[in-house]
């Protein structure tokens, strides 16, 4: 944050204009002769103070990260100071934005994704904005035709496996999500609650796409088997990954995370890819209704789609940028493998919107209430 400029008063005595060859000094010459450059600068600051910097408040999930240099460049270009408010997982920040929509906590919300959009649209919390920078983003990632939110990056939700744990315990790596319901892997898995976590929601949706709602074995049957195999359900990604995962001192070597997470671990973890067990998560940013800084919010959204910001995303948030000309590091390319098309589970947004609340209630009954 920039400190306010302090007012300064000159300690020098005013003097009458001196005559030079019978002529009065010009005002400019007089001022320069009386005041030093520094004193003159301070005097101007006192008489004509600079306007205070504009602050833009951005509500984000806990996993949001961006380099200080990138933020400093935005502030330097626009004069807008960014204040980030981290408030839990993506599902939690969307819930908070809904609960406070009559008196919003921030001007902008970043971290909403394609699985959470329907809830936000129904609550009417965003101001539409069609950024001209979307010209640099492939249409396959532009999932909101109303432009209530703007896509920023994409990640793939799937299980990560701690290779060292399986080697040390002489266990084979699981190759399908149905393996996680077997005795061999009992008590080894941690997932997130779909009601409060965007990865958790993405995985729940992938099980619905994979197993369906009808037939001999449905998505709820799968969750019953997972529950009976001692799956741990955490409230958010941070807790699951940095508390429960064996890489960070926990006792779960199978964690629901992202396909890009192994790049942060230097190859110590690997992805579990299988048929319809990966969910494509496109994260977006939106302007919250009630903001007094709509113009500043639009500038920030445009900046988030710039090459400068987009090239920073892989190394800070470990997800894929969306700018068509983004550059990925060699390490990212090596360890952050993309799933194939057959790995990705898909549900249309209208299907999610029509059924999400019912699915969440059914999941809660089966997993948390053990019905």
URJOKA-V971707 format. One record per residue. N is the residue number from 1. PSI is psi as a letter, one per 20 degrees, with the letter a starting at -180 (NA if undefined). D_CENTER is the distance of its C-alpha to the mean C-alpha in Angstrom with 2 decimals. Layout:
n psi d_center
N PSI D_CENTER
N PSI D_CENTER
//
This chain:
n psi d_center
1 q 22.32
2 p 25.54
3 q 28.67
4 q 30.96
5 p 33.93
6 q 37.02
7 q 40.09
8 q 43.09
9 p 46.78
10 p 49.35
11 i 52.14
12 q 54.51
13 p 57.52
14 q 57.82
15 q 60.84
16 q 63.05
17 p 62.68
18 q 64.95
19 p 67.39
20 o 67.51
21 l 70.58
22 j 71.07
23 q 67.58
24 q 64.72
25 q 61.52
26 q 58.69
27 g 55.97
28 g 53.53
29 h 56.12
30 g 56.88
31 g 53.29
32 h 52.80
33 h 56.07
34 g 55.29
35 q 51.60
36 r 49.94
37 g 46.78
38 g 44.65
39 h 46.46
40 g 46.20
41 g 42.45
42 h 42.16
43 g 44.48
44 h 42.46
45 h 39.30
46 g 41.29
47 h 42.78
48 m 39.72
49 q 36.60
50 q 33.30
51 q 30.98
52 q 28.28
53 q 24.80
54 p 22.50
55 p 19.49
56 p 16.30
57 p 14.30
58 o 10.54
59 p 9.43
60 r 6.06
61 r 5.82
62 h 7.89
63 i 6.32
64 p 4.50
65 q 7.53
66 q 9.68
67 q 13.46
68 h 15.73
69 h 17.85
70 g 15.36
71 g 14.80
72 h 18.58
73 h 19.41
74 g 17.64
75 h 19.52
76 h 22.63
77 h 22.61
78 i 21.95
79 j 22.98
80 p 19.83
81 p 18.53
82 p 14.86
83 o 14.38
84 p 11.11
85 o 11.58
86 p 9.84
87 l 11.31
88 b 10.89
89 r 9.20
90 g 7.66
91 h 11.36
92 h 12.40
93 h 10.51
94 g 11.80
95 g 15.11
96 h 15.21
97 h 14.70
98 g 17.46
99 h 19.70
100 k 19.56
101 h 19.71
102 i 23.21
103 m 22.17
104 q 18.44
105 h 16.80
106 r 14.84
107 h 15.18
108 q 11.74
109 p 8.98
110 p 5.41
111 i 3.85
112 q 7.50
113 a 8.97
114 h 12.57
115 i 13.95
116 i 12.98
117 g 13.98
118 g 17.64
119 g 17.46
120 h 15.88
121 g 18.42
122 h 21.19
123 i 20.43
124 l 20.33
125 i 17.64
126 q 16.55
127 p 18.65
128 q 18.94
129 p 18.35
130 o 19.25
131 p 18.07
132 h 20.79
133 i 18.31
134 i 17.74
135 h 21.06
136 j 19.39
137 p 17.23
138 q 19.13
139 h 20.06
140 h 19.21
141 i 15.48
142 n 16.28
143 i 16.35
144 o 16.90
145 i 20.41
146 i 20.35
147 k 17.66
148 h 16.22
149 q 12.74
150 p 12.05
151 q 10.51
152 g 8.48
153 r 8.31
154 q 9.98
155 r 10.49
156 o 13.61
157 p 14.06
158 r 17.38
159 q 19.41
160 q 19.73
161 p 23.23
162 o 24.51
163 g 27.39
164 g 29.36
165 g 29.65
166 h 31.12
167 g 33.44
168 h 34.68
169 j 35.37
170 l 36.86
171 q 34.60
172 q 33.72
173 p 30.10
174 q 29.33
175 i 29.19
176 q 28.24
177 i 26.38
178 h 29.83
179 h 30.81
180 i 28.59
181 j 31.04
182 r 34.05
183 h 35.95
184 h 35.08
185 k 31.43
186 p 32.07
187 j 29.84
188 j 27.67
189 p 24.49
190 p 21.49
191 r 19.07
192 q 16.77
193 p 17.96
194 i 16.99
195 i 17.57
196 i 14.87
197 p 12.43
198 h 10.65
199 h 12.07
200 g 15.23
201 g 15.45
202 g 15.00
203 g 17.77
204 g 19.96
205 h 19.82
206 h 20.73
207 h 23.71
208 g 24.82
209 h 24.82
210 g 26.58
211 i 29.22
212 r 29.57
213 i 31.06
214 r 34.69
215 a 37.01
216 h 38.26
217 o 34.88
218 r 31.94
219 h 28.30
220 h 29.51
221 g 32.17
222 g 29.63
223 h 27.70
224 g 31.08
225 h 31.89
226 g 28.61
227 g 29.22
228 i 32.80
229 k 31.71
230 l 30.05
231 q 26.36
232 p 24.23
233 o 21.60
234 r 19.03
235 h 16.94
236 r 13.56
237 g 12.24
238 g 12.86
239 g 16.37
240 g 17.14
241 g 16.25
242 i 17.40
243 g 20.22
244 h 21.67
245 p 21.25
246 h 24.45
247 h 22.83
248 k 22.09
249 i 25.28
250 a 24.77
251 j 27.08
252 o 24.92
253 i 24.92
254 o 23.09
255 p 19.44
256 o 17.06
257 c 14.12
258 q 13.21
259 h 15.69
260 i 14.20
261 h 14.55
262 h 18.25
263 h 17.65
264 i 16.42
265 j 19.59
266 k 21.93
267 j 23.26
268 i 24.14
269 r 22.33
270 q 22.68
271 q 21.18
272 o 23.07
273 p 23.37
274 r 25.85
275 p 26.77
276 l 24.19
277 j 22.25
278 p 18.96
279 p 16.45
280 p 14.55
281 o 10.99
282 o 9.83
283 q 6.42
284 r 7.48
285 q 8.17
286 q 11.45
287 p 14.23
288 p 15.49
289 q 19.22
290 i 21.35
291 q 19.79
292 j 22.49
293 l 20.42
294 g 19.84
295 g 21.04
296 h 18.82
297 g 15.75
298 h 16.95
299 h 17.47
300 g 13.96
301 g 12.70
302 g 15.52
303 h 14.61
304 h 11.08
305 j 13.24
306 q 15.85
307 h 16.99
308 g 16.51
309 g 12.75
310 h 12.39
311 i 14.74
312 h 12.77
313 g 9.73
314 h 11.96
315 i 13.36
316 g 10.52
317 i 7.71
318 l 10.53
319 r 9.54
320 p 11.64
321 r 11.54
322 i 13.26
323 p 15.79
324 h 19.17
325 j 20.36
326 q 17.54
327 p 19.07
328 q 18.26
329 r 19.98
330 h 22.88
331 h 21.41
332 g 18.28
333 h 20.67
334 g 22.99
335 h 20.94
336 m 17.88
337 q 20.13
338 q 19.22
339 q 20.80
340 r 23.74
341 h 24.04
342 i 26.14
343 h 23.52
344 p 21.01
345 p 21.58
346 p 21.30
347 p 21.82
348 q 22.10
349 h 20.06
350 h 23.36
351 g 24.32
352 g 21.15
353 g 21.62
354 h 25.28
355 i 25.05
356 g 21.81
357 h 23.40
358 g 26.45
359 g 24.63
360 h 22.76
361 g 26.17
362 g 27.86
363 g 25.37
364 g 25.87
365 g 29.62
366 g 29.80
367 g 27.46
368 h 27.63
369 i 31.00
370 l 32.55
371 NA 34.32
//
